[in-house]
């Protein structure tokens, strides 16, 4: 587990999942997706989680997430509001943004945990997770790699350039969000995208 301080604190865990587990999740990949296409993103998501991915979700110890972020009292949302399996097709993108900070149940969103599920990836395809606005850090979506970071009003992230992968390839990930019970002290907001 490597911890980094710039452009904001985040942790990268290599081989968080074995290639065998990544391969199994891809074999079980869902066929029904909610497809979003607009000015801020072109991406697909689903909360229909196959057993292979559900086992991964259930195996994650919240103590690891607390250790990685220094935030105590975290819990996951079992309903996976906004979370779950995500994939982005060729030409897709996710504009740089900061995340919503209040769950519909009033909880304070505090942490993102992203696990990449691509069995192969080439740098020339793009799709790197971009952290920060100026001199951003780029993290390739290598299968089995996990990225954990606190969500706050400085944690700008996304992958704004359209994906240039082959038509039969998608940028695949499992996204999990962690919360604390109290609402945020800062003003509540939905996802805020960086102006073009």
N, C-alpha and C positions, 0 to 999 in steps of 0.2 A: 504494500500500500504506500504510494508516494503522495505526499502532501505538498501543495504548491500555494503560494501566497498571492501570486499575480496572475491575471489582472484582478482577481478576487479569490479568496480561499476556496480551494477545491481539492478533491482527492481522486486519483486515478488508480484503479486496481486492475492490473493485467491478469488475464486468465482467471477472472472471477468465475466464469463458467468454462468447463472443459469443452473442447471441440465436439465431443460426443454429444453433450447436452445441447449445444447449439444446433448440431445436425438433427437431433430428434425434434426440437421445436420447429425447425424448418420443414421437417417431414409432416408435422401436425399443423402446419400453417393454415389459419382460417381462410375461408373463401368469401365470407360475407363481411363487408366493411362499410363504415360510414366515411364517405369521401367528401372532403372539404376542398373547395377551390375558390380562391379569391385574391384580393390584393395583398393579403398578409401571409398566405400560405397555400400550398397545394400539398395536401397530405391525407392519409387514410388512418383511421383508428378503429379499434374494437375493444369492447370489454368481454367478448366471448373468448375466454382463455382456455386453450387446450390443456389437458392434464399435465403434459410435460412442462409447460410454462407455469402452470399453477403450482407445481411442486417447487419451482424456483422461488416463486413469491413466498410460499409458506416456509421456505428454508432460511430466509433472510432474517438474521437476528437484529432487532432494532438497536441492541447495544453497540453493534458495529457502526450503525449510522450515527448514533450519538457520539461515539468515539471519534469518528471521522469529522464531525462538525462542531463538537463541543457543546451541543444543544441537548439538554436533558428533557425527559418527559415526552419524548416523541411517540407517536403512534401512526400506523398506516390506516388508510381508508379502505375497508374491505369492499366497498362498492366501486372503487377505482374511478371516482369522478375525475374525468379528464385524463386519466392514466390508462394503463393497459398496454396492449400491443399497438405500436405505431409503425407505419411504413410510408415511404415516400417514393413515388415512381420517377422514372426518367422525366426530367424537366421540372420536377417538384422542388419546393423550397420552403423554408420557414424563416420569415423575416426576423431580424434581431429584435428581442423583446425582453421585458421583465414580466414575470408571471403574476396572475391574480393572487391576492394575499388573503382572501377569505373564502372558505368552503361554504356551500349553501347551508350547511348546518352550523355555521358561525365559527368554525375552527380556524386557527391561524396557520396558513400554509408556510412551512419553514424550510423544507429540504426536498430537492429532486435527487432521485437515484435512477440513472439511466444505464441499461445493459444493452450492448450492441449484439446483434444476432446475424450478422452477415458472415457467411461461410468463406467468402473471399471478397477482397476490396482492393481497388487500385487507386492510388492518389490522384491520378488524372481524372477520375470520375467526380471529384469534389465530395460534397456531403459531409465535410468535417464539421464537428461541433465547434462553433466560434464562441469563445468566452471573451467578453470585453468589447469595447468600442474602438479605442485607440491602441494600435499595436496588439491586436487580439491574439490570443492563443488558439491554435487550431488542433483539434484532437480527432484523429481518423476513427471512423466507426468500425473498428476491427472486432470481429466476432469474439465474444467472451469478455471483452473489456467493459469495465464498469466505471462510471464517473459520478461522483457525489458532490453536491454543492448546496450551500444555503441559498434559499430564494429570498431576496430582499430588493430594495429599490436601487441597488447598484449592480445586481447580478444580471447584466445584459448578456443574452446568449441567443443562439439560433444557428441556422446555416442559410444565409440570404441568397447565395448564388444558385441558380438552377442546377439540378443534378444532371451530370453528363455521363450517366452509366448506360450500358446496353439496355434495350427495351425490355429484355426478360429479367432484369435485375432490379431490386428495390433496396432502399436503405431501410433496414429493419432494426427495431429496438423494442425493448420492454421498459416502460416508464412507470416509476412508482413515486408517489408523493407522500411526504410525512408532515404531520401536523402537531401542534400543541393545542390544548383545549380553549385557551383564552383567545379572544379576538385580538388582532394586532393593535398596538398603540398608534401606529401611523394610520393615516386615512385609508379606509378600505378602497380598493380599486380592482377592476378587471385587468386582464392582460393588456399591457401597454406596448405598442410597437414603435420602433424608432422611425421617425419621419424620414421619408426618402430624400 
